[in-house]
Every structure is written in structure tokens, then in C-alpha cells.
Amino acid sequence: MKITATFLDEISHDIPHQNWGPKEWDADFQAMKAVGIDTVVLIRCGWKRWMTFPSEILRKEKQCFEPTIDLVQLFLDLAEKYGMKFFFGTYDSGNPWWHDDYPVEAETALMTKVNDEFYAKYGKHPAFGGWYLSQEICGKDNIASQCYRKMATHLKEMSGNLPILISPGIQGAKAYNENMVKLGNTIDPAEHEADWDRVMARLQGYVDIIAFQDGHVEIELLPTFLKINKKLCDKYGIQCWTNTETFDRDMPIDFLPIKWDKLYLKLKAAEEAGFDRAMTFEFSHFLSPNSSYRSANHLYNRYREYLIERKFL
């Protein structure tokens, strides 16, 4: 199993910014290409008042700050330069989508305007290849799945059925509750399977790719959950990717590059479960030789050695 896709996280609320410009981003796309990454996914185009491109909609309706650089244009151009596909991530207002009172109509209306704005400006770019719905769910979020269906219907009609990706979590011991406290206990696999059987039935025909985050459960339990995820995706005709997290959820400091042995075990588990592809959250901070974290450089070296040993390079 090798990582062939990565999120681009330049509009996050919990990962430090590296303050890169075009030169630094070009070097990083080159490093991605060197280890076989062919797909980049903007994790969200905006977060509260911050945005990645000069959106008139977000400036007027959410009083967002004008960005100093159009990162969407930059990422599209770099993706084209290095032969990659770019997925556009939807806007996140910061309203908690897992709450029962999540304003689905208002939120989807705003996101739809922003998506339309993006598509009118960048939709014909040759590197544009799909959509990422930025709400992360854990299997019981009926409200968010309603949002997915509304958004997906419009996006597919507008873009000629381009693929739609989501990256949900698992209700494991390392997942957070609504108060941002770790749950401490992992959901029973049978309950996880029942929950996701219901969710995938609702998402069939709307979502094309599910990339489950792999960091929420203990590594020794991960193979069990991955096999369930793959079985359900096959049942509903959905591509099954793993979002193999290259940051470590076990450390007292959030978030640092993961120990290579852990990443290796997670990739091995996904391979044995028969997953279609692996993506990561995320290359530039946690797996890149250009990262502000020195240990990410070393992780890159260990990962390259693995790719060479497995004859992926």
C-alpha cells in the first residue's frame, strides 16, 4: 500500500501555518510527485472568516478576510504542472454539524453559493477533478448526511458527475466528543458496522469515495474496522480509501509527525483489508522534507525507503 493522495491544509483551525508562498509550495508539490502522489485535496476552501481564494460570497456574507494569495489558483496550477488532480473542499462556517440543531438549509445554501462561485471561476481548469465535502462525521450524524445529499446532487449536476469524496472518522478511543474530550472507549465493531450500513445506504449514489480516518482507534483494533469499512463500501459500490494519518494522536502535544512504525502498521492493515487507495492528512506538515517539523523530514526518508523496498519507486 502506498499513499497516492494528500489533503492540503492551509485553512485549518488546529494545525500551525507554515507561511509558504508559491516557491515553497512548488517545492512541496515536487516532493509529493517524487513519492507517487497524484491527487491533492483542499481540506476546506474557508474556515469561519478565513478563506483560500478571494470569494465575494464569503466576503459579503461572512465578512471573511481577503487572502494575500489565491491558493486555489496556485494549487490548481501546481497540480497541472505535476500531473495531479485537484479536489475542491467546501466551506466550513464553524457551526457544529454533529448537533441536532445544525441549520442544514442555511449552511447548504451558503456552501452552494461558494461552490458555484468556485466552479464559475476555476471549474474549467484542467487539473480540477472532484469535490471534497468538508464535514467529518462518525456514523450517527443524520444531519450531516442530509447536507451531503443536498450538496452532492447539485455538485454532480453542475460539474458533469465529477467524483465526491468524504473522510469520516470512527468512534474510537482517540476520537473527540462535542466538548473536545477524547472518548476513551472504542465503539463495538458490530455497532460501527450497523451505523455505517445505515449511513452508506443514505449516501449511495451521492458519495463516490469514502476515506475513513485511521487514527481514532487503537492500532491493534484497526484491522477489524478496516475490514468492515471495505465490506460495506463494496456492498454499496463506493470506492474505499484509507485516510492514513501521518500525525500522531498518542502524544500529549497535538499534533506531531507520527512514528514510522505506526504508519507502517496502518498501511499494512489497509493493504491486507484490500483497500483501493491510501491518502493522508497530511503530507506538507507531517510527511514532507520541507516541513517545519524536522521529524517529518526523517519520516519522509523512512517512507521512501519503504517504497523502494516494496518496489513502488
Secondary structure, DSSP 8 states (H G I E B T S, - for coil): --EEEEEE-SS-SSS------HHHHHHHHHHHHHTT--EEEES-SEETTEESS--HHHHHHS-----SS-HHHHHHHHHHHTT-EEEEE--B-S--TTSTT--HHHHHHHHHHHHHHHHHHHTT-TTEEEEE------S--HHHHHHHHHHHHHHHHHHTS--EEE------TT-B-TTS-B--S---HHHHHHHHHHHHHHHTTT--EEEEESSSS-TTTHHHHHHHHHHHHHHHT-EEEEE---EESSSSSS-EE--HHHHHHHHHHHHHTT-SEEEES-HHHHT-TTSSSHHHHHHHHHHHHHHHHTT--
